[in-house]
């Protein structure tokens, strides 16, 4: 893994949270906590995109289906 150094400004309350999270969850560095947060944001975006795509395709499920293709009880 190749890492680049980044300087950011962050609220004191967020920095305290990162420090507490680090201790409670066994991370070694604040960078690891921030990487975890970014991974969760990526995951959230992918889930949101998937939901939106499913919603866009939803009308397809409402198209009439030939009787012989419908499931029989």
PyMOL commands that set and color helices and strands:
alter all, ss='L'
color gray80, all
select helices_A, chain A and resi 12-25+30-61+67-69
alter helices_A, ss='H'
color red, helices_A
deselect
rebuild
show_as cartoon
